[in-house]
């Protein structure tokens, strides 16, 4: 079935990205084309170099690498056995190596990359390394591939910063085919509603630590990705809709025959699409302006993680493509919200997958002209490959068409009968800067808040005020100096239960911050990623407790009502951030904080291709206080 004519707004946004990116994209493709022509160094490297490259291989692999007849597949893995999402990756290299040999290829474990879990480090000093770990992963991927003796790459990773980092690193080797190989979600535990309720009861002091720990352990209970729709599962959606997984690979549970079959098939597919064969499909041809737009569309259609308003910018830049939050906002206006997965609904990703999952979602979006279908993917030309679901029949892997209708319309709906007519992410502008808000899980009656500001310099300060009973009123929590340069931009996950309690008690509450919230940002309206950040001269540093702030997610505004004469005389607050510079390895990231770009520029600690980072500084025009 052919996809419908592309929606004109999608076409227009894509074209402006193409135009904006032309010089940078042209330079990137020139480098990739030069690398294509050069090929891998293995065919003409010195005997000493070559001997080092296969010294530890077995006799069959050594013979084939020596003669250069078989393609060599690099395995780059984020395996560690502490984190549930990555623990299943332990067994992947052996599966991959056996499958590669059957396909007439060699697979070598090229290198490992770090994988930290925001769920473990939330609210702890180690969380201040989290965002920058993405760029470390990108660099570690480059180190793994720098031996230049590979013909294709399999990237093994799942969670928040890992997949963006792997992709950013791999894009610098975009002349190679690259396939992402996920681990899949853990099986469903207790309901997300039950988990959230226990967290709120604990915040109120109504249950103790043991009850909270038992609830969390029943939720996060086994191997695989956490089942809520946060950044980790948004990553898997992205790799699918951008054509970088095998079709249907995203949400198959670990340690199942189908999961292992897909892993083996990824190795065999990688062997088939190298430059040594007749179906060469390099990464630089797959990740283009259209696939980046498709990724943003997927985020809107599923209510995906707000973290990708940062990560997608950085991924795009690595491919020579320039996007910004205006692109997100304009696409959001025409992309319907088709999925209700926690925190946007009660279901988890296993329920989403059972209802039709990515295959139904992609097929339906194509049918309504809401995706670029004419794209390259690792599975072949055209995104229609991804409107199919994998299956094992008598031990043989094959693909079948997605169901024509959703199998549960309380979780997954068609584009012409969605949960909401627009996407789950919105841009906010005003005299405090530019920010984003996830509205897909915020009820309409909570999307507009106008109340006095209470200024805090940490999430711990908010929690302390809550415990003292000082926040039982309408207010906007301004949590400042939480950007990349201040402290690495940790997620402010601890705020969610306390603010949720106050909202449930009938108070109008909201959050405005230059920090991040969880990829599972919840029911309280939150203007996050405020750019420029306070430490970079952002106007949020001018706000004082008692100022009236209006957050209006319906109109896309967030501003402070202060008389212009007073606003112009204010000096930015000065906050001592030296405590963020030491301990838990933070001193090693001094340069990262010094050079970090703004959130809308991808929060990168380096500028690829020496392109100056442009910070969008809005004019600080105070809104006069109402009478």
SVG drawing of the C-alpha trace seen along z (x, -y; Angstrom):
<svg xmlns="http://www.w3.org/2000/svg" viewBox="-12 -53 66 78">
<polyline fill="none" stroke="black" stroke-width="0.4" points="0.0,0.0 1.3,-3.5 1.3,-6.2 -0.9,-9.3 0.3,-12.6 2.6,-14.3 0.9,-16.9 1.9,-20.4 3.2,-21.6 5.5,-18.6 6.7,-19.3 7.3,-23.0 9.1,-22.3 11.3,-19.7 12.2,-22.1 13.2,-24.9 15.4,-22.4 17.0,-21.4 17.6,-25.1 18.9,-26.0 21.2,-23.0 22.6,-23.2 26.2,-24.4 26.7,-22.1 25.0,-19.1 26.9,-19.6 30.2,-19.6 29.2,-16.5 28.2,-14.5 31.4,-15.5 33.4,-14.0 31.2,-10.8 31.6,-10.4 35.4,-10.7 35.3,-8.0 33.2,-5.8 35.8,-6.1 38.6,-5.4 37.0,-2.2 38.3,-0.5 42.0,-0.6 42.0,3.2 42.6,3.8 45.7,1.7 47.0,1.4 50.5,2.5 51.1,6.2 51.8,5.2 48.6,3.2 46.5,6.0 48.1,8.7 47.2,6.7 43.6,6.4 43.0,10.1 45.6,11.5 43.0,12.8 40.5,14.1 39.9,17.8 41.3,19.5 38.3,19.1 37.8,15.3 41.6,14.8 41.7,16.4 38.8,14.3 40.1,11.1 43.5,11.8 42.2,12.4 39.6,9.6 36.8,11.6 34.2,11.3 32.8,8.1 33.8,7.3 31.0,6.1 31.9,3.9 29.9,4.5 29.7,1.4 27.9,2.2 26.6,0.4 26.4,3.7 26.6,3.7 24.9,6.1 23.8,3.5 21.2,1.9 18.1,3.9 17.9,2.5 21.4,3.4 21.9,6.7 20.4,8.7 23.2,7.4 25.7,9.7 24.8,12.6 24.4,10.6 28.0,10.8 27.9,14.5 24.6,14.6 25.8,11.9 29.2,13.7 27.5,17.0 24.9,15.3 27.5,13.3 29.6,16.4 26.5,18.1 26.1,15.0 29.7,15.1 30.9,12.3 33.1,11.7 31.9,9.8 34.3,8.3 33.5,6.6 35.0,3.2 34.4,1.4 32.1,0.7 30.5,-2.6 29.4,-3.7 25.7,-3.4 24.4,-5.1 20.8,-5.1 19.0,-8.2 16.7,-6.1 19.6,-5.2 21.2,-8.6 18.0,-10.8 18.6,-13.5 22.2,-12.4 25.4,-14.1 26.1,-11.5 23.1,-12.7 25.1,-15.8 27.2,-13.6 24.1,-12.2 23.6,-14.6 27.3,-14.9 27.6,-11.1 25.8,-11.3 28.8,-13.1 31.2,-10.8 29.3,-7.8 29.6,-9.5 33.3,-9.9 33.7,-6.3 31.8,-5.1 34.3,-7.0 37.2,-5.4 35.8,-2.0 35.4,-2.6 38.6,-4.5 40.6,-1.3 38.9,-1.7 38.9,2.0 35.1,2.4 32.5,2.6 29.3,2.2 28.4,1.5 25.9,3.0 25.1,0.6 23.8,2.3 22.1,-0.2 18.7,-1.2 18.5,-4.0 18.3,-7.7 21.7,-9.1 23.0,-5.8 21.1,-5.6 21.6,-9.3 25.3,-9.1 25.8,-5.9 24.0,-7.5 26.0,-10.7 29.2,-8.8 28.2,-6.5 27.2,-9.4 30.9,-10.5 31.4,-7.1 28.4,-7.6 29.9,-5.9 29.3,-2.6 26.0,-0.8 24.7,-0.9 21.9,1.1 20.7,0.5 20.0,3.7 17.8,3.1 17.2,5.4 13.4,4.8 11.2,3.9 10.9,5.9 7.6,7.6 4.8,5.6 4.9,5.1 2.5,3.3 0.3,0.7 1.9,-2.7 -1.0,-4.4 -0.3,-2.3 3.4,-3.2 2.7,-6.9 0.1,-6.9 2.6,-5.2 5.2,-7.9 2.7,-10.6 1.8,-8.9 5.4,-8.7 5.9,-12.4 3.0,-13.2 4.5,-11.0 1.6,-8.6 3.7,-5.5 7.2,-4.6 10.4,-3.8 9.7,0.0 6.4,-0.4 7.9,-2.7 10.8,-0.4 8.5,2.6 6.3,0.7 9.3,-0.4 10.7,3.2 7.4,4.5 7.5,2.0 11.2,2.4 11.4,6.1 13.4,7.8 15.6,7.6 14.7,5.1 13.8,1.5 11.5,-0.2 8.0,0.1 6.8,-3.5 7.1,-5.8 10.1,-7.8 13.3,-8.6 14.5,-5.0 11.4,-3.8 11.2,-7.0 14.7,-6.1 13.4,-2.7 10.4,-4.4 12.9,-6.8 15.2,-4.1 12.2,-2.3 10.6,-5.3 13.9,-6.5 14.6,-3.1 17.6,-2.1 16.2,1.0 15.0,4.1 11.2,3.6 9.4,4.3 12.5,4.8 11.7,2.0 9.4,3.7 10.0,7.4 10.8,8.7 14.4,9.9 15.2,13.6 12.6,14.7 13.1,16.7 11.8,13.8 14.2,11.3 17.2,13.6 16.0,14.2 15.9,10.4 19.4,10.0 20.8,12.7 18.9,11.2 20.4,7.8 23.9,9.3 22.9,11.0 21.3,7.9 24.4,5.8 26.6,8.3 24.3,7.9 24.3,4.0 28.1,3.3 30.0,1.7 31.3,5.2 27.9,6.3 25.3,4.9 22.9,3.4 25.1,0.8 23.1,-1.2 25.4,-3.6 24.1,-5.5 24.7,-8.9 22.1,-8.1 19.5,-6.9 19.8,-9.8 18.8,-12.8 16.4,-15.7 13.4,-13.5 14.3,-10.9 15.0,-13.6 11.5,-15.0 10.0,-11.5 11.6,-11.1 10.1,-14.4 6.7,-13.3 7.0,-10.0 7.6,-11.9 4.5,-14.0 2.3,-11.1 3.3,-9.0 3.7,-11.8 7.4,-11.1 10.1,-12.3 10.9,-16.0 14.6,-15.0 14.5,-14.6 14.0,-18.3 17.7,-18.3 18.9,-15.0 17.3,-15.2 19.0,-18.6 22.4,-17.0 21.8,-14.0 20.8,-16.1 23.9,-18.3 26.1,-15.2 24.6,-14.5 25.1,-18.1 21.4,-19.0 20.2,-22.1 16.8,-21.9 15.3,-24.0 12.2,-24.1 10.2,-26.1 10.4,-22.9 9.1,-20.8 6.3,-23.3 5.1,-23.6 5.1,-19.8 3.2,-19.4 0.4,-21.6 -0.5,-19.1 0.5,-15.7 -2.2,-14.0 -1.5,-12.2 -2.3,-8.6 -0.9,-6.8 -1.8,-6.8 1.2,-5.3 2.2,-6.2 2.6,-9.0 0.1,-10.0 -2.2,-7.1 -2.4,-3.9 -0.9,-1.5 2.8,-0.6 4.9,0.1 4.0,3.8 0.3,2.9 1.1,0.4 2.9,3.1 0.1,5.6 -2.4,3.0 -0.5,2.8 2.5,0.9 5.0,-0.7 3.9,1.2 0.3,-0.1 1.4,-3.6 3.8,-3.9 1.4,-2.4 -1.4,-4.6 0.7,-7.8 1.8,-6.8 -1.8,-6.2 -2.7,-9.8 0.3,-11.5 1.9,-12.3 5.3,-10.7 8.0,-10.8 7.6,-7.3 10.1,-7.7 13.2,-7.3 16.1,-4.9 16.1,-2.4 18.3,0.5 15.5,2.8 15.3,1.4 13.9,-1.6 10.7,-3.0 9.3,-3.3 6.4,-0.9 8.8,1.9 8.1,0.7 4.3,1.2 5.0,4.9 5.5,7.0 8.1,9.7 7.0,13.3 8.6,16.7 6.9,19.5 8.5,23.0 11.7,21.2 11.9,19.0 11.7,15.2 9.3,13.4 7.2,10.3 3.4,9.9 1.3,6.8 0.3,4.8 -3.4,5.1 -5.7,2.9 -7.3,1.6 -5.9,0.9 -6.5,3.8 -7.2,1.5 -8.3,-2.0 -7.9,-3.1 -4.1,-2.9 -3.7,-3.3 -5.9,-5.2 -5.8,-6.1 -4.7,-9.5 -8.2,-10.5 -9.6,-9.7 -6.8,-10.5 -6.6,-11.3 -5.7,-14.9 -5.6,-16.7 -2.0,-17.9 1.2,-16.5 2.4,-16.1 5.2,-18.7 4.9,-22.5 7.2,-25.5 6.8,-28.3 8.1,-31.8 8.1,-35.0 10.3,-37.4 11.9,-34.5 13.3,-32.8 12.4,-29.8 11.3,-26.5 9.3,-23.4 6.4,-21.7 4.9,-18.3 1.1,-18.7 0.0,-15.2 -0.3,-14.1 -1.4,-17.5 -5.2,-17.9 -6.7,-20.9 -7.8,-22.6 -4.1,-22.6 -2.5,-24.0 -2.8,-27.6 -1.4,-28.8 -0.8,-32.5 0.5,-32.8 3.3,-34.3 6.8,-32.9 8.7,-31.2 12.4,-31.0 14.6,-28.0 18.1,-27.1 17.7,-23.4 15.0,-20.7 16.1,-19.8 15.0,-23.3 11.6,-22.7 11.2,-19.5 12.3,-21.1 9.7,-23.8 7.0,-21.2 7.8,-19.3 7.7,-22.5 4.1,-23.0 5.1,-26.3 3.7,-25.5 0.0,-25.1 -1.0,-27.9 -1.1,-28.8 2.5,-29.4 5.0,-28.8 8.2,-27.1 11.1,-28.7 14.1,-26.3 17.0,-28.1 20.7,-27.5 20.0,-24.0 21.2,-24.3 24.1,-22.5 26.7,-25.1 25.5,-25.4 25.5,-21.7 25.2,-19.5 21.4,-19.9 20.2,-17.0 16.6,-15.8 14.5,-17.3 12.6,-14.1 12.1,-14.5 9.8,-17.5 7.0,-15.4 5.5,-13.8 5.4,-16.9 4.0,-19.2 1.5,-16.5 0.3,-16.3 -0.3,-20.1 -2.1,-20.0 -4.4,-17.2 -5.2,-19.3 -6.6,-22.0 -3.8,-24.4 -2.7,-25.9 1.0,-25.0 3.5,-25.0 7.3,-24.7 9.6,-26.9 13.2,-25.9 16.3,-25.9 16.8,-22.3 15.3,-19.1 12.4,-17.0 12.1,-13.3 11.5,-11.8 8.3,-10.7 7.3,-14.2 3.9,-14.0 0.7,-15.9 2.0,-19.2 2.6,-21.9 6.3,-22.4 8.2,-25.0 11.5,-23.2 14.9,-23.6 14.5,-27.4 17.1,-28.8 19.3,-30.8 20.1,-29.3 20.7,-31.5 24.4,-31.0 24.6,-32.0 22.8,-35.3 19.2,-34.1 16.5,-36.3 15.2,-33.7 17.9,-34.9 16.1,-38.2 12.9,-36.7 12.3,-37.3 9.9,-35.5 6.5,-37.2 6.7,-38.1 3.6,-37.0 4.4,-34.4 1.9,-33.2 2.4,-29.8 -0.1,-29.3 0.4,-26.0 -2.6,-26.7 -1.2,-29.9 2.5,-28.9 3.5,-31.7 5.6,-31.8 6.4,-35.3 6.7,-37.3 4.5,-40.3 6.9,-43.0 6.7,-46.7 9.2,-47.5 10.8,-50.3 11.6,-47.8 12.7,-44.9 15.2,-47.1 16.9,-47.9 17.3,-44.4 20.6,-42.6 20.8,-38.8 20.9,-36.8 24.3,-35.5 24.4,-31.9 27.4,-30.0 27.6,-26.8 31.0,-25.7 29.4,-22.8 28.6,-21.3 32.2,-21.2 33.6,-18.5 32.8,-15.0 31.4,-11.9 33.7,-12.7 32.2,-16.1 35.7,-17.7 36.4,-15.7 33.6,-17.5 34.8,-21.1 35.4,-21.7 32.0,-20.2 30.2,-22.7 32.3,-25.6 31.7,-24.9 28.2,-23.4 25.7,-24.8 22.2,-25.8 19.4,-23.2 17.9,-24.3 21.4,-23.9 21.6,-20.3 23.5,-21.0 26.7,-19.6 30.0,-20.1 31.7,-20.4 30.6,-22.0 30.8,-19.6 32.6,-20.8 33.6,-24.0 30.2,-25.6 29.5,-28.4 26.7,-27.6 23.9,-30.1 22.0,-30.9 18.6,-32.3 18.4,-35.2 14.9,-36.7 14.5,-40.3 13.7,-40.8 10.6,-42.9 8.8,-43.0 5.1,-42.6 3.5,-45.3 1.9,-44.1 -1.9,-44.1 -3.9,-46.5"/>
</svg>
